[in-house]
Amino acid sequence: MSRLISVKQIESTSKVPEADHKIQPRSFSGFYRRVRIAGGLVLFALYFGVAWLDWGGRQAVLWDLSEKKFHIFSATFWPEDLVLLSGILLICAFGLFFLTVLAGRVWCGYACPQSVWTWVFLWAERVAEGDRSKRIKLDAAPLSVKKLVRRGSKHGLWLLISLLTAITFVGYFTPIRDLARDLFVLEASGWAVFWVLFFTAATYLNAGWLRENVCFHMCPYGRFQSSMVDADSLVISYDAERGEPRGSRRKDVTPASAELGDCIDCQLCVQVCPTGIDIRDGLQMECIGCAACIDACDSIMDKMGYARGLVRYASERDLKGGKTNLLRPRLVGYFAFLVVMIGLFAWGVVSRPLITLDVERDRGMYRYTSEGEIENSYLLKLTNKDSSQKYLIIEVEDPLRASTTGPLGVVVEAGEKVEVPYSVALPASALNAGANDIAFQISTLYGEKELITETSTLLAPSEH
């Protein structure tokens, strides 16, 4: 009888390890481990490297909260561009949905920060304390100088990685070169020190102590994956039809002669699992899709002279002898929506106005000038979202009859906002009683085209 557990039974088959059971993953090698290491190195290079890149005289990626500006290479985003930043979140969300329907929790196993940093912390633990068997013995050993040195080395590495992670993270919100220098000479502000210490502690606790418990109890992704995957999703699976009944045997004994399946019940797939589950029990909520069990099982199959793939990426339909259907409606729908969202986001970034104008009329009422004209005061807020300096010409709708007080033009640096006091006066005969519309026009120095027009209100006496 097949031991395959349906994706609809994920919740009921979950077996979270006991709280006092410390999971000690065993080291291993294999194709998917190399893929994960390569991907992790790329992610680390991006995370730690991009923060130090310069672009146009400033930090390439900087979320400047004090100035309410978000610099991403040549683009500068302002609070009014929040809809575009929300679009990035939607793209990420539907990209995650698409990947889940296609291949289960592949994001968790290869690119989730919790998983990536946990793997790095496990590496540091292995460097300081040795492989699985040595760590288990060290845990059981009485307190000694050797044990203190090894434990101290491990926690020292953890804290160093956590500190570098925290400085880099905070460096995306405040210039990282200034931050690093101020921390080194002990001149950093109290808030900077607080956030660096906060994220150091958060990284140290999450990746060092909580580890798989974040996936078990804090991350909702594992709980809703059962509603995302279907019978055609490529998830990490144990081929029970091929592996059962499991049992140990000598290498020169064929499974058929021993009336056994290909699984030799070596437990290696359990020992390498970072969440401590047995993939042979079927798809479980705690499985993060890291494929460690695939690498471990393939290495045993190679030693025994059996075909690889006893544990592999496979769909429920494939394990039942059918053919996986990749072009299914839900997967195609997520992909189509993802493409549309990426297209709309690209269009929004390209078509967004790089010069914006906000007009605020002075709260005071109108006033009469010495020439008997009616004057209103305004504050013009000009924003340059372009990557180059702009010289902008300011005009009003009726230049022949309007008298203006304010600069004819203004220089706005790349990614800057300037506020220009401005007043407009018109003859009473040219105005209606009460509120009148007036348009401010902004153009470039050379008058290539009208960049933007913003309408405001000019107040006049109710009777004149």
N, C-alpha and C positions, 0 to 999 in steps of 0.2 A: 504494500500500500504506500502511495506517495506521502512523504512527510512535508510536502510543500504547504506552507501556510498562506492563505489568501491575504492580499493587501488589506482587505476589509477587517482582518483579525489582528492587525498590528497592535492595537491597544491591549487586547486581551492576552497577547503572548509576551508582553514586555516583562522583563525580569530585572529590575534595577538591583545591582549588587547591594549587599548589606552596608549600612553606613560605616561600620568599623572594618570593612574589607577594603584594604588598600590595593588598588590595581597597579601591578608592576609589569608594564609591557616589555616584552622581550625584543631585542634588536633583531633585525632581519634585512634582507636585501631582495631586490627584484625590480621588475619593469615599472610597476606603479609607484614604488618608492622613489625610483629615479625621476619619474615624471613629477611627483609631488615635491621633491627637493628642487628640481629645476624651476617649477612654478613658484615655490616659496622664495627662492633666491631672486627671481624677477620681482616678486611683490616686495621683498625687503629692499631691493635696490631702488624701487620706485618710492617706497615710503621714506626711507632714510636719505635718499639722494635728491629727490625733487625739492625738498625743503631748502636745500642749499643752492639751488640753481638761481641765477640772476636772469632777468628778462627785461630789457629796456630800462636798466638802471634801478630796478627794484626786484624784490623777491618774486620768483616766478609764480608761485602759488601762495597766496596770503589772504586769509579771511580776517580783514582788519575790522574788528567789531567797533573799535573806538571811532573810526571814521565812517563806519557803515558802508564799507566797500569790500568787494570780494574779487581779488585779482586771480585769474586763472590764465597764465601766460599772457597773450596779447589782449585778452578780453577782460573788461572790468564790469562787474555786475553791481547794481545798486538795489536798495530795498524794493523799488518799483519793478525790478526784474525777478521778483520772487516766483512768479508763475513759471519762469524758465527753470529756476532751480528746483521747483516742484516737479517739473517735467523730467529732470534727471532722476528723481526718486521714483517716479512712475516707470521709467525705462528700466531702472535697476529691479524694481518689484516684478515687472512682467518678464524680465530676463531670468529672474530666479524661478518664476512659475514655469517658464518654458524649459529650463534645465531640469526642474524636478519632474515634469511630465516625461521628459526624454530619458533621463538617467538618474532619477531619485535624488539622493542628497549629495550629489557630486560637488556642489558648492561647499558643503560642510567639510567634506573630506580633503579638499584641495586648496580652497581659497578663503574660508572663513577665518577671520583674525584670531578667534578663540582657538581654533584647531592649529593654525600655523604657529602661533606663539607657544601653544602647549607642546608641539613637536620640538620646538627650539629648547624649551625648558627640559624636556625629556632628554634631549641630547646633552645638555649641561649636566643633568643628573647622572647620565651614563659616564661622562667624562670624569666626574668627581667620585662616583661611588661604584662604577663598574656596571656590568650587565645585570640582567634580571636576578639570576641566582645569587650574585654577590650582594645585591641590594636587599634581597630577602634575608640573607644571613646577617647583614649589617643591622637590619631592623630588629632581629631577634637577639643580637649580641648585647651584652651589658655595656654600660657607659664606660668609655675609655678614651685615652688621648687620641688614638687612631680614629675612633668613631667621631670624636669632636672635630678633628681636622677635616675628615671627609665631609661631614655635614656642614661645617663652616665653609668649606670650599664651594659646595653646592649652593648654599644660600648666598654666598658672595657673588657667584656667577649670576644667579637669579636676580639679585638686586642691581647688578651692573646692567644687565639686559633691560630690566624694568626702568632704570634711570634714563638710559639712552632712549628708550621708547617714549618715556614721558617728556623729555626735553624736545624730542622731535615733534611730538603731538602738539605741545604748547607752542612750538615754533611755527606751526601753521596758522596761529592766531596772533602772534606777535613776532616781529622780525627775529629770526632764529640766531643770526650772528650777534645781534645786540644781547639777546637772551643768554647765549652761551658765554659771552664775554662777562656779562654782569654776574652770572652765577660763579664764574671762575674767580673773579676778584671780590666776591662777596658783596656786590653792590646791587643785586637784584631787588626789585620791589617786593613787598610782602605778598601781594597777590600772585606774582609770578612764582615765588617760592612755594606758596600754598598749592597752586595748581600742579606744579612739577611734583611735589611730594604726594599729592592726591592721586595723580595718575601713575606714579611709581608704585604706590601701595595697591592701586586697583590692578595693575598688571601683575604684580607679585602674587596677589591673592588669587586672581582668576586663573592665571596660567600655571602657577606653582602649587597652590593648595586645592582650589576648587576643581580645576581640570574638567573631568567628565561630568561633574555635578552641575556645571553650567548648562551642559547639553541636556542632562536629565531633568532638571528642575526649573531652570530659568529661561531657556530658549523655547519658544513656542513652535519652532519649525518642525521638530520631530513629531509633534502632536497633530499638526494638520497635514503632514505628508500623506497620511492614509487617504485623504480626500483629493490629493493631487495625482498620485501615481495610479496607473490602471494596469490591465493585464498585458499591455504592450510596453510598459516602461522597463528600461534596462536597469535593473537594480542588482546589487551583489547577492547572489543566490547560491545555495548548495544544491547540487544535483542529487537528490535523494534516490532516484531510480537507479543511478549508477553507483552511488556510494554505499547503499544499504544492502545487506546488514554489514555494519562496520565491525572491525576487529583487527587485532595485531596479527602479524604473520612474518615469516622470514622473507627476505628479498627474492629467494629462488622459488617461492611458493606462489603459484598463480591464484588469483582470486577465485576462479571457477573451481579449481581443485579443492579449495578450502571452503567452498560454498559461502564466500564472503563478497562484499562489494569492494570498490576501490579504496574506500576510506579505511585507513589503518588505525584510526582513533588515537592519533599521536598527541592531540590536544594543542598542536602548535598554532592552529588558527585562533584558539582562545587566548593563548599566551601572548600573541602579538597584538591583540585587539586593544586599542586605547580605552575602550569603554567596558572591557571585560565580558562581552557577551559571546555566546556560541552561535555562530552563523548557521549551524546545522539545525537549529531550532526554528529557522525560517526568518523572514523579514521582521525586524523588530524596531520599535521606536528609538531605541538607544543606538542603533547602527548609524554612524555618521558617513558611511560610504567612502572610507579612506582606502579600501582595497588592500589593507595589510594582510587580511586573511587569504586573499587571492595569491599574493606573492609567497606567503608561507606554504600554502597548499601546493602551489606549482613546484616549489623547491622539493617537497616530499615526493610528488609525482615523478619528478626527474630522477630522484635517487632510487625509486622503486621501479623505474622503467615503464611507468604508466603514462597515458596521454594526459596532457594538462587540461584544465577546465573543470575539474570536479567542483571547485568554487570559482565562479566567474560572473561577469556581467551578463545577465540573461533576463528575459521577460518571463512572466508566469505562463504565457502562451507557449513560449519556446520550451520550457521545462515539461510541459504537458504533451510535447511532440508536435506542436503547431508551428506556424511561421509568424515571426514578429511583424506587425504592421506599423511601420514608421509614419506613414502619411495618414494619420487618423485625424478626425475633425478638430479635437481639442488642441492637439499639438500644432496643427496648421493654423488654427485660430489664434493661439498665443503668439506664434511666429509672425503672422500677418499684423496683429496689433502692435507687436514690438517694432516691426519695420515702419509702420505708420507713425508710431510715437517718436522714433528716431528721426524720421523725415520731418515731422512737425517741429521737433526741437531744433533741428538744423535750420529749417526755414525761419523759425522764430529768432534764432541767434543772428542769422544773416540779415533779416529784414527789420530788426528792431532799430528804432531811430538812435543814432549815435550822438545826436545833439538833442537835448530836451530843454524845454522852457516851462517853468511854473511861474505864474503871475499871482502875487498876493497884493490886493488893494489895501491901502492904509485904512485902518478902522475909523479914522476920523472922517468927518464930513468934507464936502467940497469947500473950497475957499476962492475968493476973488483975487485976481492979480492986480497990479497997478494999472494994467491996460484994460481992466474990466472983464477979462476972460475968466472962465470957470476952470479951476485947476484941481486935479486929483493926484494923489501920490501913490506909488506902487513900489514893490520890491520884486525885481526880476531875478529868478534863480535859474542860472544857466549851468547845465551839466554836460561835460564832454566825456563820453564813454569810449571815444576812439583812442587809438594808440599813439596819436600824434597831436601836436599843439594846433589849436584852432584860433583864428582871429575872426570874431563874429560881429557883423553889423546889426545894429538895433534900429528898427524903424517902426512907425505907427501907421495905421491905416490911411489916414488923411493928412499926408505930410504938408500939403499946401496951406491948409488952414490951422493945423495943430502947431502949438508951440511946446517944445519939449525941453526939459532940464535933465541932463544926464549925459553920459558918454555916448558918442556916436558908435563906438565899437569897443570890444573888450577881448583881451587875450585869455583863453582858457586852456590851461595845460592838460595833457593827456590824463584821463582819469580823475579830473578835478571838478569841483563845483564852486561857482562864484555867485555872490549876491550883489546885485546892482540896484542902488536906489534910483528911482526914475519918477518923473512927474510929467503930466500931460495937461495942457490948457487949451481950450477951444472957446471961440466966441459963443456967447449965449444964444445967438441967432442960429447957430449950427447944431444946437442940442434940443432934444425933446425934454419936457418936464419929467423929473424923476430919473430913472435909470436909463442909460444909453450903452449900447455895445461898442467896444473899442478893441481893435485887433492889433497885437504886437507881432511884428514879423522879424525873423532872424534869418540872415543870409551870410554866406562866406565873404571873405575880403574881396574876392574878385567877382562877386555877383554871379557865380556860375548858375545858381538856382536858389529858389526860396527853400530853405531847409525846414522851417516850421512856422506855423502861425498859431497863436494862442489868444483866445478872446477873453476879455474881462469886462468889468462894468465901470462906467464913468457916471458919477452922480451929478445931477444938476438940481437947481431949486424946483419945487413943484409948480411954481408960477414964476415966469420971467418974461 
